[in-house]
């Protein structure tokens, strides 16, 4: 198999060749058709998350099962599956037993603590490999496995409010705008100041408004979803939501949140964070997404250009999502 390896923080990914692994008990070997490039991959590569060991990044994986390990049930060889960020849970801690496995005390993460999908093949626990539609473009399905799943969890956590704000309009933002519009909600999008291209993109997908993130919304919001890893957006979003409104921080990493007056939080406004996801989140979203007819915008890169895809994401020059094709 071939792969792109992060050997140490601050260095480009390296192209490597290694023997294709065989699945152990409870695992499947997946031949990768496409792997999305997520902002969390940037946090791993750039050292925003603690470096654990050399690893193959990537956790928005679409592929086909080539081999099944002992004891695997419910999946078959040749089946298309998706593999996301949460790659292992202990199944025994208080959070797992309470069906809050996203908070597991001893988790494993695809493309971080275990090798991921910037490769021709990847091993995954069968419990965390999700059936996908057998038809459809693998590159367009790949962002569903994190941008879609984390976006979905954040949308559920936002509550049932009709007017929502989205801060940061990348892979997750453009998918969840479409989901929320399908639900009948009104969406207001906020981008980095001056990004007229992203704002026009949001309007083309049905946003009621699209403007700079340093401007107030045209109406008070019931909830705000923050997908950009920028702590300064939290006070801005708090000022944009109505009394009793909620601000949902959806990233695994965010720059420090600056201090702000208590009156901006008062009147029962809330700030909550999203941590990982559960298998139930994945099954719910992956069953719903095909019904919505999501327009997934992707920029395609060959696997060997993984460093270019990361650089383009880092510089904010993408509409939608970047996807690697082995």
C-alpha positions as CSV (number, residue, x, y, z in Angstrom):
1,X,0.0,0.0,0.0
2,X,1.1,3.6,-0.4
3,X,0.4,6.4,2.0
4,X,1.3,10.0,3.1
5,X,2.9,9.9,6.5
6,X,3.3,12.7,9.1
7,X,6.6,11.8,10.7
8,X,6.9,15.0,12.8
9,X,5.2,18.3,13.3
10,X,6.4,21.1,11.1
11,X,7.4,18.9,8.2
12,X,5.5,18.0,5.0
13,X,3.8,14.7,4.7
14,X,6.1,12.0,3.2
15,X,5.1,9.5,0.5
16,X,5.8,6.0,1.8
17,X,5.2,2.4,0.7
18,X,4.5,-0.4,3.2
19,X,2.9,-3.8,3.3
20,X,-0.9,-3.8,3.2
21,X,-2.0,-4.9,6.7
22,X,-4.5,-7.6,7.4
23,X,-7.5,-7.0,9.6
24,X,-7.5,-8.3,13.1
25,X,-10.5,-9.5,15.1
26,X,-13.4,-7.0,14.7
27,X,-11.6,-5.1,11.9
28,X,-12.0,-4.5,8.2
29,X,-9.5,-3.6,5.6
30,X,-10.8,-0.8,3.4
31,X,-9.5,0.1,0.0
32,X,-9.7,3.9,-0.1
33,X,-11.7,5.5,-2.9
34,X,-11.5,9.0,-1.6
35,X,-10.5,10.8,1.7
36,X,-11.6,14.3,2.5
37,X,-9.1,16.8,4.0
38,X,-10.5,18.2,7.2
39,X,-9.5,21.2,9.3
40,X,-8.8,18.7,12.1
41,X,-6.1,17.2,9.8
42,X,-4.5,20.6,9.8
43,X,-4.6,20.7,13.6
44,X,-2.8,17.4,13.6
45,X,-0.2,18.3,11.0
46,X,0.4,21.8,12.4
47,X,0.7,20.6,16.0
48,X,-2.4,22.4,17.4
49,X,-3.2,18.9,18.8
50,X,-0.4,17.2,20.7
51,X,1.8,15.0,18.5
52,X,1.4,11.4,19.6
53,X,3.5,9.4,17.1
54,X,4.1,9.2,13.3
55,X,0.7,8.7,11.7
56,X,-1.1,8.7,8.4
57,X,-3.7,11.5,8.7
58,X,-7.2,11.5,7.2
59,X,-10.6,10.6,8.7
60,X,-13.2,11.4,6.0
61,X,-12.8,8.0,4.3
62,X,-14.9,6.4,1.6
63,X,-13.8,3.0,0.4
64,X,-14.6,-0.6,-0.3
65,X,-14.1,-3.5,2.1
66,X,-11.4,-5.8,0.8
67,X,-11.1,-8.2,3.8
68,X,-12.9,-8.9,7.1
69,X,-11.4,-9.9,10.4
70,X,-12.6,-12.6,12.6
71,X,-16.0,-12.0,14.2
72,X,-17.2,-9.2,11.9
73,X,-20.9,-9.2,11.3
74,X,-23.2,-7.0,9.4
75,X,-20.7,-6.1,6.7
76,X,-19.5,-7.9,3.6
77,X,-16.6,-7.9,1.2
78,X,-17.0,-5.5,-1.6
79,X,-19.3,-3.2,0.4
80,X,-18.8,0.6,0.3
81,X,-18.4,2.0,3.8
82,X,-17.4,5.3,5.4
83,X,-14.9,5.7,8.2
84,X,-14.8,8.9,10.4
85,X,-12.8,10.5,13.2
86,X,-14.0,8.4,16.1
87,X,-12.3,5.1,15.4
88,X,-12.4,3.3,18.7
89,X,-14.2,3.4,22.1
90,X,-13.6,1.3,25.2
91,X,-17.3,0.3,25.6
92,X,-16.8,0.1,29.4
93,X,-16.3,3.6,30.9
94,X,-19.3,5.5,32.3
95,X,-19.7,7.5,29.1
96,X,-19.8,4.5,26.8
97,X,-22.3,2.8,29.1
98,X,-24.5,5.9,29.1
99,X,-24.5,6.0,25.3
100,X,-22.2,9.0,25.3
101,X,-19.4,7.3,23.6
102,X,-18.2,10.6,22.0
103,X,-16.9,11.3,25.5
104,X,-15.2,7.9,26.0
105,X,-12.3,8.0,28.5
106,X,-10.1,5.8,26.2
107,X,-11.0,6.7,22.7
108,X,-9.1,6.1,19.4
109,X,-9.1,8.6,16.6
110,X,-8.7,7.8,12.9
111,X,-5.8,9.7,11.4
112,X,-4.5,10.8,14.8
113,X,-4.0,8.0,17.3
114,X,-4.4,5.3,14.5
115,X,-3.5,5.5,10.8
116,X,-6.1,7.1,8.6
117,X,-7.2,7.5,5.0
118,X,-4.4,9.5,3.3
119,X,-3.5,6.1,1.8
120,X,-4.5,3.4,-0.6
121,X,-5.8,1.2,2.3
122,X,-6.8,1.7,5.9
123,X,-7.7,-0.6,8.8
124,X,-10.9,0.3,10.7
125,X,-12.9,-1.2,13.5
126,X,-16.0,-2.7,12.0
127,X,-18.2,-1.0,14.6
128,X,-17.0,2.4,13.2
129,X,-17.4,1.5,9.5
130,X,-20.7,2.8,8.2
131,X,-22.6,1.5,5.1
132,X,-22.8,4.1,2.3
133,X,-24.7,4.3,-0.9
134,X,-23.2,2.0,-3.5
135,X,-23.7,4.6,-6.2
136,X,-22.5,8.1,-6.2
137,X,-19.2,9.9,-6.5
138,X,-16.8,8.8,-3.7
139,X,-15.2,12.3,-3.6
140,X,-18.6,13.9,-3.0
141,X,-19.5,11.5,-0.2
142,X,-16.1,11.8,1.6
143,X,-16.9,15.2,3.4
144,X,-20.0,13.6,4.9
145,X,-17.8,11.6,7.2
146,X,-16.7,14.6,9.3
147,X,-17.9,17.9,8.0
148,X,-21.3,16.3,7.6
149,X,-21.3,14.3,10.8
150,X,-19.9,17.0,13.1
151,X,-22.1,19.5,11.4
152,X,-25.1,17.3,12.0
153,X,-24.3,16.9,15.7
154,X,-23.8,20.7,16.0
155,X,-27.1,21.3,14.3
156,X,-28.9,18.9,16.7
157,X,-27.3,20.6,19.7
158,X,-28.4,24.0,18.4
159,X,-32.0,23.1,19.1
160,X,-35.2,23.7,17.2
161,X,-34.8,27.4,16.6
162,X,-35.9,28.7,13.2
163,X,-33.2,31.4,12.6
164,X,-29.6,30.1,12.6
165,X,-26.3,31.7,12.0
166,X,-23.2,29.9,10.5
167,X,-19.8,31.4,11.3
168,X,-17.2,30.0,8.9
169,X,-18.4,28.7,5.5
170,X,-16.3,25.8,4.5
171,X,-16.9,22.1,4.2
172,X,-19.2,21.8,7.2
173,X,-21.0,25.1,6.7
174,X,-22.0,24.5,3.1
175,X,-23.4,21.0,4.0
176,X,-25.3,22.0,7.1
177,X,-26.8,25.1,5.5
178,X,-28.4,22.7,3.0
179,X,-29.6,20.3,5.8
180,X,-31.1,23.2,7.8
181,X,-32.7,24.7,4.7
182,X,-34.3,21.3,4.0
183,X,-35.7,21.4,7.5
184,X,-37.3,24.7,6.7
185,X,-35.0,27.0,8.7
186,X,-33.7,30.5,7.9
187,X,-29.9,30.7,7.6
188,X,-27.5,33.7,8.0
189,X,-23.9,33.1,7.0
190,X,-20.8,35.0,8.3
191,X,-17.4,34.7,6.6
192,X,-14.0,36.3,7.1
193,X,-14.4,40.0,6.3
194,X,-14.2,40.7,2.5
195,X,-14.7,37.1,1.4
196,X,-17.3,37.9,-1.3
197,X,-16.8,34.6,-3.1
198,X,-17.8,32.6,0.0
199,X,-20.7,34.9,0.6
200,X,-22.0,34.5,-3.0
201,X,-21.6,30.7,-2.6
202,X,-23.7,30.8,0.6
203,X,-26.4,32.8,-1.1
204,X,-26.5,30.4,-4.1
205,X,-27.2,27.6,-1.6
206,X,-30.2,29.4,-0.1
207,X,-28.8,31.5,2.7
208,X,-31.1,34.4,3.7
209,X,-28.1,36.6,4.1
210,X,-24.3,36.4,3.9
211,X,-22.0,39.0,5.4
212,X,-18.7,39.7,7.2
213,X,-18.3,38.1,10.6
214,X,-17.6,41.4,12.2
215,X,-21.1,42.7,11.3
216,X,-24.4,42.0,13.2
217,X,-27.0,39.8,11.6
218,X,-30.1,41.4,10.1
219,X,-32.3,39.6,12.7
220,X,-31.7,38.1,16.2
221,X,-30.6,34.5,15.9
222,X,-32.1,31.5,17.8
223,X,-28.7,29.8,17.7
224,X,-25.3,30.2,16.1
225,X,-22.9,27.5,14.8
226,X,-19.2,28.3,14.8
227,X,-17.1,26.2,12.4
228,X,-14.1,28.5,12.1
229,X,-11.5,27.8,14.8
230,X,-11.5,31.5,15.8
231,X,-12.2,32.3,19.5
232,X,-13.0,35.9,18.7
233,X,-16.2,34.7,17.0
234,X,-17.7,33.4,20.3
235,X,-18.4,36.9,21.7
236,X,-19.6,38.0,18.3
237,X,-22.0,35.1,18.1
238,X,-23.2,35.7,21.6
239,X,-24.2,39.3,20.6
240,X,-26.0,37.9,17.6
241,X,-28.3,35.4,19.4
242,X,-31.5,36.4,21.1
243,X,-32.3,35.9,24.8
244,X,-32.1,32.2,25.6
245,X,-30.1,31.6,22.4
246,X,-27.2,29.2,22.1
247,X,-23.8,29.3,20.6
248,X,-22.4,26.0,19.5
249,X,-18.6,25.7,19.0
250,X,-18.1,22.8,16.6
251,X,-14.3,22.5,16.3
252,X,-11.9,20.2,18.1
253,X,-9.5,23.1,18.4
254,X,-10.1,26.9,18.7
255,X,-8.0,29.8,19.5
256,X,-8.5,31.4,22.9
257,X,-11.8,33.0,23.5
258,X,-11.3,36.7,24.6
259,X,-12.9,38.1,27.7
260,X,-16.3,39.8,27.2
261,X,-18.9,41.5,29.4
262,X,-21.1,39.3,31.4
263,X,-24.2,41.1,30.0
264,X,-23.5,39.5,26.6
265,X,-24.0,36.0,28.2
266,X,-26.8,37.1,30.5
267,X,-30.5,36.4,29.9
268,X,-29.9,32.6,29.7
269,X,-27.7,32.6,26.6
270,X,-25.5,29.5,26.4
271,X,-22.1,28.4,25.0
272,X,-21.7,24.7,24.3
273,X,-19.0,22.6,22.5
274,X,-19.3,19.6,20.3
275,X,-16.9,16.7,21.1
276,X,-16.5,14.0,18.5
277,X,-19.6,12.1,17.6
278,X,-21.4,8.9,18.3
279,X,-22.2,6.0,16.0
280,X,-25.9,7.0,16.4
281,X,-25.0,10.4,14.9
282,X,-23.4,8.7,12.0
283,X,-26.3,6.3,11.3
284,X,-28.8,9.1,11.6
285,X,-27.0,11.6,9.3
286,X,-25.9,9.0,6.7
287,X,-29.5,7.8,6.4
288,X,-30.8,11.3,6.0
289,X,-28.2,12.8,3.7
290,X,-29.2,10.9,0.5
291,X,-32.8,12.1,0.9
292,X,-31.8,15.7,1.0
293,X,-29.8,15.6,-2.3
294,X,-26.8,17.5,-0.9
295,X,-24.7,19.5,-3.3
296,X,-21.2,18.7,-2.0
297,X,-18.6,21.0,-3.6
298,X,-15.2,19.5,-3.7
299,X,-11.7,20.2,-5.0
300,X,-10.0,17.0,-6.0
301,X,-6.3,16.3,-5.5
302,X,-4.2,13.1,-6.2
303,X,-3.0,11.6,-3.0
304,X,0.6,12.6,-3.8
305,X,-0.5,16.3,-3.6
306,X,-1.8,16.0,0.0
307,X,0.5,18.8,1.1
308,X,-0.9,21.1,-1.5
309,X,-4.5,20.3,-0.3
310,X,-3.5,21.1,3.3
311,X,-1.8,24.3,2.2
312,X,-4.9,25.4,0.3
313,X,-7.1,24.7,3.3
314,X,-4.7,26.5,5.6
315,X,-4.8,29.6,3.4
316,X,-8.6,29.6,3.1
317,X,-8.6,29.4,-0.6
318,X,-11.2,26.6,-1.0
319,X,-14.9,26.6,-1.7
320,X,-16.4,23.5,-0.1
321,X,-14.1,20.7,0.7
322,X,-10.7,19.3,-0.5
323,X,-10.6,15.6,-1.3
324,X,-7.7,13.2,-1.9
325,X,-8.0,10.4,-4.5
326,X,-5.5,7.6,-4.2
